[in-house]
C-alpha cells in the first residue's frame, strides 16, 4: 500500500550551498509561521556554533503541509566530518533534493552525499540555488551535475531527474530559467510529482528503524525513525532487535509517540506506514535498532556507521593556573560530559585509559573534535587536550596501515606551486590538476590524514585566504613514512608571574608572540612561535633594573608588535606532540606536557 498523503525527503548538498536557507523558505511558504511572526534566519541551525559558523552539524527533522500532503523534510550536514549523519538519515526518506550553488557547481561534498543517495536508489530532484548571484552560471552547472551523475553510474531514471532553479534567499523557485518567479510552488509541485509516496504493509507487524537519536534532559533518549510496516501505538508492547547484533532482543513498552509538525514535535496516539516518528521513554535505544511487534521481530538491515580516523586525549587540567576559570574541572565531570555526548553523536568514541585523568576521544576529523571542545568550553568545562593523532590499523600481513584522505583544493593559479610543494612534503601524492572557474586551479591529492593535521591554517595563509580545501575519507593504505608536523620551535616561559613590556620586547626578536603584557604565565607555558627549529626559553616577567638615571617610565617608549591571537582550530593545529592545549571558558593556553625544564631536557635526550 502507498500513503499518498505523505512524502519523505532529505535535503543534501555541499557545505554552504544553501540547504538550511531553503528549508526556512519551505517552512515559511507552507504556513508554518504566522504572517506576523518574527523568524530568525536559518531557523533549523539551533546550536550556537552552527549559527556562528554557518554550518549544519546535526541533521534535523521538520514537516510542512502542502495541498493536504505532509512533507517530512530532513536537513542534513554538508561537512565530511559529519558524513555519518547523512548516511543514516537517507534510510528514512524516499527521495532527495540535491542543492547545488549556481556559481560553484558540484563540489567534492556534493559528490559524497549524492553517491550515498544513488547507492540507495533514491530519486533525485536537482535544485540549482543562488541563481540571483551576479556570477551565476546555471546552464553550465546543469551539464556539470549531469556529468557527475554519469560519473557515479546513476540509473536512467536517476539521470532523467527534474531541475528546479531557486533563490532560497528571495524565497522563489522556477522550472525554466525565463519563467517569472513568484514563490516556492514549483518546488513543492515537483516534490509531489516526482518523489514516490512511502510504501509498506499496514496489516503486517510493526517495524520502525531508528535512524537518529535526539536527547532531552527531561525525557532522556528519543529515537527517530520511519514506520516501514504496520502501525505503532502508545502503550504497545514491542521488541528491540538489531541487524548488526543478532543476539540483541529486549522487550519494551512504547510510552510516548510524536510526529513532526513545522518545528514542533506533536504527541500522537498512533502512526502508520511512512510516518516519521519520535519515540521517547526507551532508555537504551541506539541508532540501527528496529522496534518490532513481539509476534514477528525482524530487524531491518542498516548501514554501519563509519569508523573514526583521528583521536585526541582529553586530560584533567593540572597546570599552575588550573581551576581558576572553569566551573567543571574534575575527571568525573569530564567523564560524564564525554559519555553524555555519545547519546547523540554516533561517530564519536570515548575510551577510558590506564590513567584515570585521561580519556581517549576518537572522531571523524579535526572539525568534529573541535566542535565538541568548543561546546564543552562554553558549558564551563576546563581541561587540556593533546595533539590530534590518526588511528592506525594492522593489515593482514602485519603491516601498519593509516587512513588516507582524497583532498580537493581550489587555489589561485599563482599559489598552486606552493600548495603542491607543501602537500608533497606531507607525503601527499598529486593525482590530478584542472582549471576551475574564476582563475582558480583545482588540485587533487591522495594524502595521509596525519599530513592534513595542522595544515588548514598554513593553507589559508599560502592562498591569501582565497583557497578552498575539501577532503573525503578514501580508506586505509600502508604507512607512508614519518612527517615533521612543524618546522619551527616554541618560545617557552621559564618562570611564573605576569608578562611585562620589557620582557616581551626582548622576546619578540626571537619569534612571534601569542601573549601581550599583563598576562599570567607559568614555567613551561608556550608564549610564542620561535623563528628557529628549536625551542627557546625566555623570561617575559623580567623587569628593567631601575637606577638613578633610568626610570620605569622609559618602558613606555618600547614598541611591541601586537601578539598573534590563536583561535581554537589554530591552537589545535599548532601544538606539537610534546605539548598540550589548556582549554578553559575564558582562555586557550599552550603548554609543554612536562613543565619542569630539567625533566623536559632529560626526556628529549632519551628520545
C-alpha positions as semicolon CSV with decimal commas, in nm:
position;residue;x (nm);y (nm);z (nm)
1;X;0,000;0,000;0,000
2;X;0,117;0,355;-0,078
3;X;0,044;0,650;0,150
4;X;-0,031;0,928;-0,096
5;X;-0,075;1,188;0,180
6;X;0,293;1,166;0,288
7;X;0,631;1,241;0,123
8;X;0,967;1,192;0,297
9;X;1,266;1,386;0,159
10;X;1,620;1,475;0,266
11;X;1,795;1,792;0,154
12;X;2,159;1,718;0,071
13;X;2,437;1,946;-0,054
14;X;2,793;2,062;-0,019
15;X;2,855;2,289;0,277
16;X;2,727;2,647;0,226
17;X;2,518;2,584;-0,085
18;X;2,200;2,698;0,091
19;X;2,023;2,385;0,225
20;X;1,917;2,537;0,557
21;X;1,800;2,865;0,398
22;X;1,592;2,662;0,152
23;X;1,425;2,474;0,439
24;X;1,347;2,811;0,604
25;X;1,157;2,921;0,293
26;X;0,966;2,592;0,259
27;X;0,858;2,634;0,624
28;X;0,754;2,997;0,572
29;X;0,562;2,941;0,250
30;X;0,373;2,637;0,374
31;X;0,220;2,848;0,653
32;X;0,413;2,703;0,949
33;X;0,471;3,053;1,088
34;X;0,203;3,316;1,149
35;X;0,213;3,600;0,897
36;X;0,334;3,846;1,164
37;X;0,579;3,607;1,335
38;X;0,943;3,716;1,352
39;X;1,158;3,425;1,233
40;X;1,534;3,401;1,267
41;X;1,741;3,321;0,961
42;X;1,850;2,956;0,929
43;X;1,594;2,861;1,191
44;X;1,695;2,492;1,164
45;X;2,051;2,560;1,285
46;X;1,960;2,571;1,652
47;X;2,304;2,520;1,803
48;X;2,515;2,836;1,873
49;X;2,819;2,700;1,689
50;X;2,603;2,610;1,386
51;X;2,473;2,967;1,375
52;X;2,815;3,131;1,414
53;X;2,998;2,916;1,161
54;X;2,704;2,894;0,924
55;X;2,729;2,515;0,909
56;X;2,487;2,236;0,995
57;X;2,634;1,978;1,233
58;X;2,333;1,765;1,329
59;X;2,061;1,651;1,091
60;X;1,721;1,796;1,183
61;X;1,362;1,690;1,115
62;X;1,073;1,914;1,025
63;X;0,745;1,877;0,838
64;X;0,529;2,103;0,621
65;X;0,184;2,062;0,465
66;X;0,115;2,141;0,100
67;X;-0,221;2,068;-0,070
68;X;-0,314;1,823;0,205
69;X;0,012;1,626;0,176
70;X;0,250;1,610;0,471
71;X;0,611;1,657;0,354
72;X;0,866;1,538;0,612
73;X;1,195;1,722;0,548
74;X;1,536;1,630;0,689
75;X;1,809;1,896;0,673
76;X;2,150;1,723;0,664
77;X;2,509;1,844;0,730
78;X;2,743;1,915;0,437
79;X;3,084;1,855;0,602
80;X;3,267;1,523;0,555
81;X;3,333;1,514;0,931
82;X;2,959;1,477;0,986
83;X;2,907;1,235;0,696
84;X;2,788;0,969;0,941
85;X;2,476;1,179;0,993
86;X;2,396;1,184;0,618
87;X;2,443;0,810;0,564
88;X;2,186;0,724;0,827
89;X;1,905;0,969;0,761
90;X;1,882;0,863;0,396
91;X;1,728;0,535;0,519
92;X;1,423;0,733;0,635
93;X;1,341;0,903;0,304
94;X;1,204;0,813;-0,041
95;X;1,393;1,079;-0,235
96;X;1,639;1,367;-0,204
97;X;1,669;1,729;-0,312
98;X;2,028;1,794;-0,417
99;X;2,109;2,164;-0,371
100;X;2,391;2,298;-0,592
101;X;2,529;2,652;-0,595
102;X;2,462;2,819;-0,935
103;X;2,817;2,959;-0,938
104;X;3,034;2,695;-0,767
105;X;2,862;2,396;-0,926
106;X;2,907;2,043;-0,784
107;X;3,178;2,036;-0,513
108;X;3,355;1,736;-0,350
109;X;3,096;1,703;-0,078
110;X;2,814;1,716;-0,337
111;X;2,974;1,407;-0,485
112;X;2,994;1,231;-0,147
113;X;2,629;1,290;-0,045
114;X;2,495;1,222;-0,395
115;X;2,685;0,892;-0,415
116;X;2,519;0,778;-0,089
117;X;2,173;0,867;-0,226
118;X;2,231;0,688;-0,558
119;X;2,356;0,374;-0,380
120;X;2,018;0,357;-0,203
121;X;1,843;0,401;-0,545
122;X;1,671;0,722;-0,429
123;X;1,521;0,954;-0,692
124;X;1,690;1,297;-0,705
125;X;1,547;1,646;-0,763
126;X;1,829;1,888;-0,851
127;X;1,776;2,236;-0,712
128;X;2,020;2,491;-0,856
129;X;2,026;2,757;-0,587
130;X;2,154;3,117;-0,572
131;X;2,051;3,195;-0,934
132;X;2,033;3,561;-0,828
133;X;2,412;3,575;-0,778
134;X;2,563;3,813;-1,034
135;X;2,818;3,548;-1,142
136;X;2,565;3,261;-1,154
137;X;2,606;3,017;-1,448
138;X;2,307;2,781;-1,417
139;X;2,332;2,635;-1,770
140;X;2,692;2,516;-1,724
141;X;2,604;2,383;-1,376
142;X;2,326;2,164;-1,527
143;X;2,590;1,998;-1,751
144;X;2,829;1,956;-1,458
145;X;2,557;1,788;-1,246
146;X;2,467;1,551;-1,532
147;X;2,836;1,466;-1,578
148;X;2,861;1,393;-1,206
149;X;2,554;1,167;-1,220
150;X;2,708;0,976;-1,513
151;X;3,038;0,953;-1,324
152;X;2,858;0,795;-1,028
153;X;2,680;0,536;-1,250
154;X;2,331;0,677;-1,197
155;X;2,047;0,470;-1,345
156;X;1,849;0,601;-1,645
157;X;1,562;0,709;-1,415
158;X;1,804;0,896;-1,191
159;X;1,965;1,068;-1,492
160;X;1,622;1,182;-1,604
161;X;1,588;1,395;-1,289
162;X;1,393;1,723;-1,281
163;X;1,586;2,052;-1,242
164;X;1,444;2,339;-1,036
165;X;1,612;2,682;-1,024
166;X;1,584;2,875;-0,698
167;X;1,695;3,167;-0,491
168;X;1,637;3,041;-0,136
169;X;1,725;3,385;-0,001
170;X;1,445;3,550;-0,203
171;X;1,211;3,255;-0,150
172;X;1,144;3,179;-0,518
173;X;1,176;2,874;-0,743
174;X;1,118;2,834;-1,120
175;X;1,120;2,539;-1,361
176;X;1,257;2,726;-1,667
177;X;1,520;2,999;-1,649
178;X;1,299;3,254;-1,828
179;X;0,991;3,191;-1,606
180;X;0,866;3,472;-1,386
181;X;0,939;3,378;-1,023
182;X;0,654;3,403;-0,769
183;X;0,722;3,165;-0,479
184;X;0,825;2,810;-0,388
185;X;0,522;2,639;-0,553
186;X;0,722;2,491;-0,845
187;X;0,949;2,311;-0,594
188;X;0,652;2,187;-0,387
189;X;0,479;2,060;-0,705
190;X;0,797;1,883;-0,821
191;X;0,824;1,707;-0,482
192;X;0,463;1,581;-0,507
193;X;0,504;1,470;-0,871
194;X;0,848;1,315;-0,857
195;X;0,916;1,179;-0,505
196;X;0,735;0,846;-0,458
197;X;0,493;0,805;-0,168
198;X;0,616;0,570;0,108
199;X;0,507;0,207;0,075
200;X;0,451;-0,063;0,334
201;X;0,205;-0,321;0,463
202;X;-0,032;-0,161;0,718
203;X;-0,156;-0,504;0,832
204;X;0,189;-0,653;0,897
205;X;0,371;-0,643;1,233
206;X;0,524;-0,312;1,346
207;X;0,870;-0,229;1,206
208;X;1,042;0,105;1,283
209;X;1,414;0,153;1,209
210;X;1,578;0,410;1,440
211;X;1,797;0,635;1,221
212;X;1,880;0,925;1,451
213;X;1,888;0,986;1,823
214;X;1,774;1,307;1,986
215;X;1,840;1,379;2,352
216;X;1,644;1,578;2,604
217;X;1,736;1,621;2,971
218;X;1,377;1,567;3,082
219;X;1,285;1,254;2,885
220;X;1,632;1,113;2,802
221;X;1,698;0,949;2,467
222;X;1,447;0,995;2,186
223;X;1,467;0,758;1,887
224;X;1,365;0,900;1,548
225;X;1,276;0,667;1,261
226;X;1,030;0,580;0,985
227;X;0,743;0,333;1,022
228;X;0,826;0,078;0,749
229;X;0,539;-0,163;0,814
230;X;0,236;-0,192;1,040
231;X;0,119;0,064;1,293
232;X;0,294;0,186;1,609
233;X;0,074;0,282;1,906
234;X;0,121;0,429;2,253
235;X;0,127;0,161;2,531
236;X;0,206;-0,108;2,273
237;X;0,442;-0,391;2,373
238;X;0,740;-0,417;2,137
239;X;1,078;-0,586;2,093
240;X;1,408;-0,415;2,001
241;X;1,635;-0,607;1,759
242;X;1,942;-0,503;1,558
243;X;2,069;-0,633;1,222
244;X;2,437;-0,598;1,330
245;X;2,381;-0,760;1,673
246;X;2,180;-1,079;1,609
247;X;2,179;-1,170;1,982
248;X;2,010;-0,841;2,080
249;X;1,644;-0,874;2,175
250;X;1,468;-0,691;2,458
251;X;1,109;-0,617;2,540
252;X;0,999;-0,254;2,572
253;X;0,676;-0,054;2,600
254;X;0,603;0,249;2,379
255;X;0,519;0,520;2,632
256;X;0,524;0,838;2,419
257;X;0,498;0,890;2,045
258;X;0,547;1,213;1,848
259;X;0,524;1,327;1,488
260;X;0,684;1,641;1,346
261;X;0,479;1,947;1,253
262;X;0,682;2,251;1,148
263;X;0,950;2,293;1,415
264;X;0,748;2,122;1,687
265;X;0,705;1,762;1,798
266;X;0,334;1,684;1,834
267;X;0,221;1,399;2,059
268;X;0,015;1,134;1,874
269;X;-0,156;0,812;1,984
270;X;-0,057;0,607;1,678
271;X;0,130;0,637;1,349
272;X;0,104;0,440;1,025
273;X;0,328;0,334;0,735
274;X;0,559;0,610;0,603
275;X;0,527;0,837;0,908
276;X;0,848;0,969;1,062
277;X;0,808;0,936;1,438
278;X;0,999;1,019;1,756
279;X;0,975;0,767;2,040
280;X;1,069;0,856;2,398
281;X;1,076;0,651;2,716
282;X;1,306;0,371;2,593
283;X;1,629;0,407;2,790
284;X;1,895;0,227;2,593
285;X;1,779;0,291;2,237
286;X;2,050;0,311;1,969
287;X;2,084;0,401;1,604
288;X;2,027;0,091;1,391
289;X;1,777;-0,066;1,634
290;X;1,449;-0,189;1,487
291;X;1,135;-0,167;1,701
292;X;0,908;-0,462;1,611
293;X;0,589;-0,624;1,731
294;X;0,669;-0,928;1,955
295;X;0,499;-1,177;1,718
296;X;0,745;-1,123;1,431
297;X;1,070;-0,950;1,537
298;X;1,260;-0,893;1,209
299;X;1,549;-0,644;1,205
300;X;1,576;-0,402;0,911
301;X;1,928;-0,407;0,755
302;X;2,124;-0,094;0,830
303;X;2,443;0,068;0,712
304;X;2,724;0,051;0,965
305;X;2,845;0,386;1,092
306;X;3,183;0,499;0,955
307;X;3,473;0,439;1,192
308;X;3,661;0,733;1,347
309;X;4,002;0,813;1,192
310;X;4,151;1,062;1,439
311;X;4,197;1,063;1,819
312;X;4,290;1,310;2,095
313;X;4,343;1,278;2,468
314;X;4,115;1,485;2,692
315;X;4,303;1,535;3,018
316;X;4,222;1,691;3,356
317;X;4,398;2,029;3,361
318;X;4,694;2,019;3,604
319;X;4,871;2,344;3,512
320;X;4,961;2,603;3,780
321;X;4,655;2,806;3,668
322;X;4,415;2,509;3,685
323;X;4,069;2,556;3,829
324;X;4,070;2,937;3,822
325;X;3,834;2,987;3,526
326;X;3,632;2,669;3,479
327;X;3,320;2,551;3,656
328;X;3,365;2,177;3,584
329;X;3,724;2,065;3,630
330;X;3,737;1,712;3,780
331;X;3,781;1,385;3,592
332;X;3,427;1,284;3,697
333;X;3,280;1,598;3,537
334;X;3,477;1,546;3,215
335;X;3,397;1,175;3,201
336;X;3,021;1,230;3,246
337;X;3,016;1,504;2,982
338;X;3,205;1,294;2,724
339;X;2,984;0,989;2,778
340;X;2,674;1,212;2,756
341;X;2,794;1,324;2,411
342;X;2,770;0,961;2,295
343;X;2,391;0,987;2,342
344;X;2,361;1,196;2,027
345;X;2,692;1,165;1,837
346;X;2,729;0,816;1,697
347;X;3,053;0,875;1,506
348;X;3,235;0,955;1,833
349;X;3,420;0,702;2,053
350;X;3,525;0,764;2,415
351;X;3,764;0,524;2,591
352;X;3,895;0,528;2,945
353;X;4,273;0,484;2,974
354;X;4,501;0,344;3,246
355;X;4,534;0,699;3,378
356;X;4,204;0,794;3,545
357;X;4,256;1,160;3,446
358;X;4,289;1,090;3,071
359;X;4,019;0,992;2,818
360;X;4,087;0,896;2,458
361;X;3,829;1,057;2,228
362;X;3,812;0,950;1,862
363;X;3,618;1,123;1,585
364;X;3,587;1,169;1,209
365;X;3,820;1,468;1,177
366;X;3,966;1,777;1,340
367;X;3,644;1,978;1,286
368;X;3,436;1,704;1,452
369;X;3,653;1,713;1,767
370;X;3,699;2,092;1,773
371;X;3,320;2,142;1,777
372;X;3,298;1,914;2,082
373;X;3,582;2,105;2,256
374;X;3,414;2,441;2,181
375;X;3,078;2,316;2,312
376;X;3,234;2,190;2,636
377;X;3,427;2,510;2,685
378;X;3,109;2,719;2,652
379;X;2,935;2,498;2,906
380;X;3,202;2,586;3,165
381;X;3,438;2,287;3,138
382;X;3,812;2,324;3,190
383;X;4,052;2,057;3,058
384;X;4,358;2,000;2,839
385;X;4,381;1,824;2,501
386;X;4,673;1,663;2,324
387;X;4,778;1,685;1,958
388;X;4,534;1,505;1,727
389;X;4,681;1,169;1,617
390;X;4,548;0,939;1,347
391;X;4,421;0,590;1,429
392;X;4,636;0,320;1,270
393;X;4,528;-0,032;1,178
394;X;4,725;-0,352;1,121
395;X;4,697;-0,520;0,780
396;X;4,660;-0,892;0,702
397;X;5,037;-0,940;0,686
398;X;5,110;-0,739;1,000
399;X;5,190;-0,416;0,812
400;X;5,096;-0,074;0,953
401;X;4,801;0,089;0,775
402;X;4,694;0,453;0,803
403;X;4,383;0,649;0,693
404;X;4,415;0,824;0,355
405;X;4,213;1,129;0,253
406;X;4,122;1,240;-0,100
407;X;4,187;1,616;-0,085
408;X;4,036;1,859;-0,338
409;X;4,190;2,206;-0,333
410;X;4,073;2,509;-0,531
411;X;4,363;2,757;-0,528
412;X;4,451;3,079;-0,715
413;X;4,681;2,997;-1,008
414;X;4,982;3,184;-0,868
415;X;4,964;2,991;-0,536
416;X;4,939;2,639;-0,678
417;X;5,316;2,579;-0,676
418;X;5,348;2,649;-0,302
419;X;5,047;2,430;-0,216
420;X;5,172;2,135;-0,425
421;X;5,519;2,163;-0,270
422;X;5,384;2,167;0,087
423;X;5,145;1,875;0,035
424;X;5,420;1,668;-0,132
425;X;5,638;1,736;0,175
426;X;5,349;1,600;0,386
427;X;5,359;1,272;0,187
428;X;5,074;1,375;-0,046
429;X;5,053;1,231;-0,397
430;X;4,927;1,458;-0,678
431;X;4,663;1,271;-0,880
432;X;4,505;1,544;-1,091
433;X;4,505;1,909;-1,185
434;X;4,247;2,106;-1,383
435;X;4,130;2,464;-1,426
436;X;3,831;2,565;-1,214
437;X;3,612;2,873;-1,260
438;X;3,725;3,227;-1,177
439;X;4,102;3,195;-1,237
440;X;4,134;2,907;-0,989
441;X;4,315;2,575;-1,031
442;X;4,168;2,254;-0,888
443;X;4,436;2,024;-0,744
444;X;4,361;1,669;-0,627
445;X;4,581;1,482;-0,381
446;X;4,582;1,146;-0,206
447;X;4,732;1,228;0,131
448;X;4,763;1,056;0,472
449;X;4,511;1,201;0,720
450;X;4,800;1,299;0,951
451;X;4,951;1,504;0,666
452;X;4,650;1,738;0,690
453;X;4,669;1,781;1,069
454;X;4,774;2,139;1,129
455;X;4,772;2,227;0,758
456;X;4,450;2,429;0,718
457;X;4,584;2,749;0,878
458;X;4,900;2,734;0,665
459;X;4,687;2,669;0,355
460;X;4,478;2,982;0,415
461;X;4,797;3,190;0,453
462;X;4,955;3,042;0,138
463;X;4,642;3,110;-0,072
464;X;4,587;3,461;0,078
465;X;4,254;3,343;0,218
466;X;4,113;3,251;-0,124
467;X;4,173;2,875;-0,122
468;X;3,904;2,611;-0,063
469;X;4,010;2,277;0,087
470;X;3,775;1,976;0,099
471;X;3,857;1,621;0,197
472;X;3,685;1,284;0,173
473;X;3,795;0,970;0,356
474;X;3,929;0,725;0,099
475;X;4,027;0,420;0,308
476;X;4,334;0,267;0,472
477;X;4,670;0,222;0,295
478;X;5,026;0,121;0,400
479;X;5,213;0,374;0,620
480;X;5,381;0,640;0,406
481;X;5,672;0,733;0,638
482;X;5,738;0,999;0,901
483;X;5,621;1,359;0,864
484;X;5,757;1,651;1,066
485;X;5,449;1,849;1,174
486;X;5,624;2,172;1,246
487;X;5,943;2,332;1,119
488;X;5,953;2,592;1,398
489;X;6,009;2,553;1,771
490;X;5,822;2,715;2,060
491;X;5,907;3,013;2,279
492;X;5,868;2,894;2,638
493;X;5,833;3,095;2,958
494;X;6,075;2,972;3,225
495;X;5,937;3,147;3,528
496;X;5,590;3,212;3,671
497;X;5,449;3,561;3,705
498;X;5,293;3,830;3,491
499;X;5,429;3,926;3,150
500;X;5,576;4,278;3,129
501;X;5,655;4,501;2,831
502;X;6,034;4,494;2,888
503;X;6,048;4,113;2,891
504;X;5,819;4,083;2,588
505;X;6,016;4,347;2,395
506;X;6,331;4,134;2,427
507;X;6,137;3,814;2,349
508;X;5,971;3,938;2,030
509;X;6,305;3,942;1,844
510;X;6,312;3,562;1,879
511;X;5,981;3,492;1,702
512;X;5,605;3,558;1,704
513;X;5,441;3,614;2,044
514;X;5,099;3,476;2,142
515;X;5,059;3,694;2,454
516;X;5,065;4,064;2,540
517;X;5,170;4,243;2,861
518;X;4,982;4,182;3,189
519;X;4,903;3,815;3,123
520;X;4,965;3,539;3,376
521;X;5,234;3,292;3,269
522;X;5,399;2,990;3,429
523;X;5,714;2,788;3,372
524;X;5,667;2,557;3,072
525;X;5,392;2,765;2,911
526;X;5,433;2,829;2,537
527;X;5,416;3,205;2,479
528;X;5,502;3,218;2,110
529;X;5,646;3,057;1,799
530;X;6,022;3,055;1,760
531;X;6,184;3,172;1,438
532;X;6,419;2,871;1,454
533;X;6,354;2,500;1,462
534;X;6,447;2,453;1,830
535;X;6,258;2,560;2,143
536;X;6,384;2,874;2,322
537;X;6,327;2,950;2,690
538;X;6,268;3,314;2,784
539;X;6,186;3,526;3,084
540;X;5,895;3,751;2,991
541;X;5,836;3,860;3,352
542;X;6,176;4,033;3,362
543;X;6,160;4,399;3,467
544;X;6,426;4,658;3,384
545;X;6,666;4,739;3,667
546;X;6,592;5,086;3,799
547;X;6,882;5,324;3,871
548;X;6,910;5,696;3,942
549;X;6,935;5,777;3,576
550;X;6,678;5,526;3,442
551;X;6,312;5,540;3,533
552;X;6,043;5,281;3,472
553;X;5,861;5,537;3,257
554;X;6,119;5,474;2,984
555;X;5,943;5,140;2,933
556;X;5,658;5,321;2,764
557;X;5,883;5,400;2,470
558;X;5,928;5,030;2,390
559;X;5,716;4,932;2,088
560;X;5,556;4,586;2,099
561;X;5,431;4,406;1,790
562;X;5,066;4,304;1,855
563;X;5,055;3,936;1,966
564;X;4,913;3,670;1,735
565;X;4,584;3,556;1,889
566;X;4,515;3,190;1,806
567;X;4,161;3,056;1,754
568;X;4,075;2,711;1,889
569;X;4,138;2,548;1,547
570;X;4,469;2,730;1,502
571;X;4,583;2,628;1,851
572;X;4,488;2,261;1,788
573;X;4,680;2,283;1,458
574;X;4,984;2,448;1,618
575;X;5,053;2,223;1,918
576;X;5,323;1,959;1,878
577;X;5,325;1,603;2,011
578;X;5,507;1,707;2,333
579;X;5,258;1,990;2,404
580;X;4,903;2,026;2,536
581;X;4,633;2,285;2,477
582;X;4,479;2,410;2,803
583;X;4,112;2,491;2,735
584;X;3,904;2,699;2,977
585;X;3,584;2,903;2,927
586;X;3,796;3,222;2,911
587;X;4,140;3,123;2,779
588;X;4,334;2,898;2,546
589;X;4,692;2,836;2,661
590;X;4,954;2,615;2,502
591;X;5,198;2,441;2,736
592;X;5,461;2,168;2,735
593;X;5,345;1,829;2,869
594;X;5,648;1,834;3,103
595;X;5,657;2,177;3,268
596;X;5,989;2,139;3,455
597;X;6,276;2,246;3,218
598;X;6,528;1,994;3,361
599;X;6,291;1,698;3,333
600;X;6,195;1,815;2,983
601;X;6,561;1,818;2,869
602;X;6,612;1,468;3,009
603;X;6,304;1,338;2,826
604;X;6,428;1,494;2,499
605;X;6,773;1,337;2,543
606;X;6,615;0,994;2,590
607;X;6,433;1,039;2,257
